[in-house]
Amino acid sequence: MTGDVGVGADVVELAVRAAVRAPSPHNTQPWEFHAGPDGIEVFLDESRLLRVADPGGREAALACGAALLNMRIALEAAGHAATVEVLPDRTRPRLAGVVRIGGTHRPTPEQTRLAGAVARRHTNRRPFLDRPVPAPARHALTAAADHEGARLVLLSTSELDAFAALLRQADHVQSEDAAFRAELGEWTHPGDRSDGVPASAGGPRPPSSALLALRDYGGPAAGREREFERDPLVGVLTTAGDTRRHWLLAGLAMERVLLAATVAGLSASFLAQPIEVDPVRREVAALLAGRGHPQTALRIGYGYPGAATPRRPVEDVTG
Ligand SMILES: Cc1cc2nc3c(=O)[nH]c(=O)nc-3n(C[C@H](O)[C@H](O)[C@H](O)COP(=O)(O)O)c2cc1C
């Protein structure tokens, strides 16, 4: 790793190892890291954008934001003071953000717990148990989003019905789109790559009458139909604005919510379809009525642990 951030190469490596565990759409891992005099910089890797599902790069920005949060938390838990600045340099638009490292830091118990969850967090596309998420756990999730300046709107029963209808609508639009299907196919594989979604990460197929439409990543499990939880908990992550800066900050919040869920023993998967299809996204925003711009949606509940997906080696994403 090149550059000098005033800490050892081992500390930089610890941070980047945490960063790459972040979730990204179709596991594209759209990032590059550079340790320079100003800190560890995260660059958007434009060659890894999803041109069909994410033409504006909004979801790639969420992923880079999540990587920034993982670095900050891992550094803090390792005893380093760390701060994140997003879009620190107008002259370098590919530079999504930087983590500045300075001085020693006494980690809080929460930082230690969140850092411990980085490697245990996996998207879980399987059915969850019919066990309600209690109020303290719900509070931990919404507080995690608040902490990073975003908002997690946990949908009421009637809102969930309306959201689910939009989800099915968007899922239908995408599954009828040959370009979308081809792109998804490019990022889905049996398990022989260090990026993309391996077959082992797919879940079973919900019945066609199911409330929630889940993205079909294929794999052996997709051939089996299974009932999903009867009363799912769905949260929509929102931001006050809808600029690239908001997307990056939403990424930090998204990852903190996912780590807080992991700490609380909860699993999560994404329901991004209605946020990816623009006209449907506007309807989701209308449903939320003044509670912000939707950035992603999560299904949260108690499940058996999900499986890890691969990551490109640290050497391939640093320079
Ligand atoms: C912005 C964003 C949108 C995503 N949308 C979906 C989705 O709609 N359906 C899904 O099953 N997974 C979705 N994912 C999850 C990714 O496929 C997953 O993060 C990636 O495969 C890496 O796996 P991991 O989360 O288990 O580490 C999304 C992830 C991100 C960051």
PDBQT file of the ligand as one rigid body, heavy atoms in Angstrom, charges set to zero:
ROOT
HETATM    1  C1  LIG A 401     -27.554  -0.108  -2.263  1.00  0.00    +0.000 C 
HETATM    2  C2  LIG A 401     -27.697  -1.606  -2.220  1.00  0.00    +0.000 A 
HETATM    3  C3  LIG A 401     -28.796  -2.204  -2.819  1.00  0.00    +0.000 A 
HETATM    4  C4  LIG A 401     -28.973  -3.593  -2.751  1.00  0.00    +0.000 A 
HETATM    5  N1  LIG A 401     -30.101  -4.154  -3.289  1.00  0.00    +0.000 NA
HETATM    6  C5  LIG A 401     -30.334  -5.476  -3.124  1.00  0.00    +0.000 A 
HETATM    7  C6  LIG A 401     -31.590  -6.046  -3.528  1.00  0.00    +0.000 A 
HETATM    8  O1  LIG A 401     -32.484  -5.350  -4.024  1.00  0.00    +0.000 OA
HETATM    9  N2  LIG A 401     -31.786  -7.368  -3.307  1.00  0.00    +0.000 N 
HETATM   10  C7  LIG A 401     -30.843  -8.148  -2.693  1.00  0.00    +0.000 A 
HETATM   11  O2  LIG A 401     -31.096  -9.321  -2.490  1.00  0.00    +0.000 OA
HETATM   12  N3  LIG A 401     -29.638  -7.634  -2.299  1.00  0.00    +0.000 NA
HETATM   13  C8  LIG A 401     -29.383  -6.322  -2.491  1.00  0.00    +0.000 A 
HETATM   14  N4  LIG A 401     -28.206  -5.768  -2.035  1.00  0.00    +0.000 N 
HETATM   15  C9  LIG A 401     -27.256  -6.624  -1.297  1.00  0.00    +0.000 C 
HETATM   16  C10 LIG A 401     -26.009  -6.959  -2.104  1.00  0.00    +0.000 C 
HETATM   17  O3  LIG A 401     -26.306  -7.872  -3.126  1.00  0.00    +0.000 OA
HETATM   18  C11 LIG A 401     -24.948  -7.500  -1.123  1.00  0.00    +0.000 C 
HETATM   19  O4  LIG A 401     -24.583  -6.471  -0.258  1.00  0.00    +0.000 OA
HETATM   20  C12 LIG A 401     -23.719  -8.045  -1.804  1.00  0.00    +0.000 C 
HETATM   21  O5  LIG A 401     -24.037  -9.162  -2.578  1.00  0.00    +0.000 OA
HETATM   22  C13 LIG A 401     -22.639  -8.422  -0.787  1.00  0.00    +0.000 C 
HETATM   23  O6  LIG A 401     -23.112  -9.395   0.106  1.00  0.00    +0.000 OA
HETATM   24  P1  LIG A 401     -23.160  -9.146   1.675  1.00  0.00    +0.000 P 
HETATM   25  O7  LIG A 401     -24.101  -7.988   1.923  1.00  0.00    +0.000 OA
HETATM   26  O8  LIG A 401     -23.705 -10.430   2.244  1.00  0.00    +0.000 OA
HETATM   27  O9  LIG A 401     -21.788  -8.844   2.172  1.00  0.00    +0.000 OA
HETATM   28  C14 LIG A 401     -28.005  -4.393  -2.102  1.00  0.00    +0.000 A 
HETATM   29  C15 LIG A 401     -26.876  -3.774  -1.539  1.00  0.00    +0.000 A 
HETATM   30  C16 LIG A 401     -26.729  -2.411  -1.582  1.00  0.00    +0.000 A 
HETATM   31  C17 LIG A 401     -25.536  -1.768  -0.928  1.00  0.00    +0.000 C 
ENDROOT
TORSDOF 0
